[in-house]
Each structure stands twice: as C-alpha cells, then as structure tokens.
Amino acid sequence: MVIKCTSDGKQNSSLSIMLKCRQSVDHVACQLREKKEQIRVDRLFHALDKMSVSSENGDNQQESNKCTSSNSSIFTSDEYLYTLLAYCTHCYRIFSVEKETGVQYQQGLDYDVCDQCVTVMKTLHPSVHTFSKIPSVEPLAKLVHDYYHLDITCNGCSLKSFNGKRYQCGECSPTYNLCENCFGKKHTHHKFKYIQNPTLCAQNQQTLAIRTLSLVEKNSDCNWRDSITGWTKSDAEKILKQGKKIVQIYEKKIKETENKNKRELKAAQRRLKDSNPRILDAIEDANRRLLLSSIL
C-alpha cells in the first residue's frame, strides 16, 4: 500500500508510519515530518493520529482503514465555513442556525435544544417549564453576510474591506482577491478558493470550544478529547480566548471606522456649507421631507 505525504509530496510504501490530521481529513504526513507537523497543528489547534501503512499486516491495514475512513470534517463542512454554528445542550449535536431553528429554554438558563430533542424536553422538564423557537434565521444569515473582510481589497472592483464571500486566486502571487459580485465574472482563467471570514471562523470556533468544555465537565476527565474537533480542555480554553480576542479586534476596528466616517461626513458638510450654504440647506430640507413622508 502506497500513500503520498501531503506535507513533502513523497510516496511512502509498506511498513511506514503516517500521521493523519483529524481536522484536515485530506492531510497525511510521513513520520519524518512529525516534529514540523506537530508545531504546525499545535498552532492551528489540530490533532494528529498515527496510522500504519502496511499491506502485509492485517491488523495494521484494518487500523489504517479505520483512520482514513472518514471523508468529512467539521472544519471543511459547509455549515462551518459559511454559516453560524450552534449545538444542542441536550444531545450535543452541532447544527447550523440558518438551517435549523431549535428552541431556547425560557426559565433563565443558557439551554438551547435542537429540533430533534424538542419532544424529549416534555418528558425531562416540568410542565411549567417552557421553550420557545430561536428567532428567525434571516437576521443571522444577514449578520454572517455583513461581516467585513477588513483591510482586504477586491482586485476586480477595487472595493476595500468588502462584506459577503471572499475568493482568492490559487495561482497568482501576490494574492489576488475577488468579492462575491466579481467572482465568476473577472479573472476567470484561474482557479479560485473560498476564504472564510476570520470573524465567522472565530465565532464558530468559540461555539465548538464551549461545547468541548461542556463535554469535558460532563465526562469528568480533563484529558478527554472531543472526537469531532480533536480538542482537549486546554485546546478549547486557548481557542476560546483566541476567538474572543479576534472578535474584539474586529468590533474595535468597525467602531473606529464608523467614527472616522462620521467625522469625514461632518467635515464634508462643513466644507459644502462654507462654499454654498443654500445647497446644503436644500439637501437638509429634502432629507427632512423624505423622513416625514416615510413616517406618515
């Protein structure tokens, strides 16, 4: 049996020990790259499993198949890459809030339940306890779409810090980015890959980290490792802290940009008033009339 090391591109035959990443399911590295790969996955909070590559030993072959049988990962799923995630605090199933509404506990506890567990709640909770549907998914979908790719410029339309989906050329250097409006219309001779918004990534990683910490507490084992994410308690704590920092930086930059835009708008209005007061008065009067008509 021959497996290609995706770290250095070399072929590895029988009796080799390979390292398979739990999160990046297509990534397999040879043992010679173990030290370098471990530094890399620690930085990404990924986990490596050793697997034997042997066509002569039945047990090793079975273990190899066991390691490579998974064709999907939570980190490569559409739900993780494109939508906000949530998890059921009863069965711990992960789901997209845009595809499944779920219900919220109304007695003051942070307790969200997926659609599949709603009927079970009636038998586990007193009749006086109530659950309500999580608010409409449309605002949540809009929230994800409105995340800005700060400090990124679309090379198609020159729009800076655009929102929506971002695509990056896999062949051009330095990077060539397109917004969702230009993707498929410009630079079509090269292949592009979708780049997840860092803020969306941070939000989803925080959700997964909180889920892992909850499961660690439930299992009463600090060394317990989540089979879906590959994270331990220490991994989840680091990721939660890192995710909060990314979101805080994003919110701070957005606030700074809003304040800067307000200052520039006021400065422009002052310049306009100084140059031609009547034009500005006419604009303000038209805005007042428009606001009044919308209220009536």
Disulfide bonds with the S-S distance in Angstrom:
none
